[in-house]
């Protein structure tokens, strides 16, 4: 089984950070919209592909040494395409399969600044619940899957204004 989270772009990123003195951790809350390009493959059996739209929330605690811990919640919904075969080997293809994915992750990250961009490599722990509603098709069935994994990635954070920023994230999930 293989699941790839290729690129995830946050486009409407709102930071709310209370004022803290220099020795206390800072708390930030971020809300965003995103897309998830999904490719799920079972070699020689089937492949599912599609793009899901999502809502995301993050709470980050940052310390003066540029180390932070981020807790994230993600909700994705959309449709995908199934390309595979029936159990008797007959090729089968289905479009517009409804998919829902809920993800929660905790990351530890280090921030490095370059020009006006924060570069944040991270590692963490993640849980994913995936509902694949193939059961609406004549030969399909609904599939509920859960995953535990280690997310390893990097985020580029570019502030556009004081409350709006653009984040680009690339992540690999180690199962």
Protein Blocks (a to p, Z undefined) as FASTA:
>chain_A
ZZddfbdcdfbdcdddddddfkbccddddddddddddddddehkbccddddddddddddd
ddfkopacdddddddddddddddddfkopacddehiacddddddddddddddehjbccdd
ddddddddddddfklpmkbccdddddddddddddddddfblmbccddddddddZZ
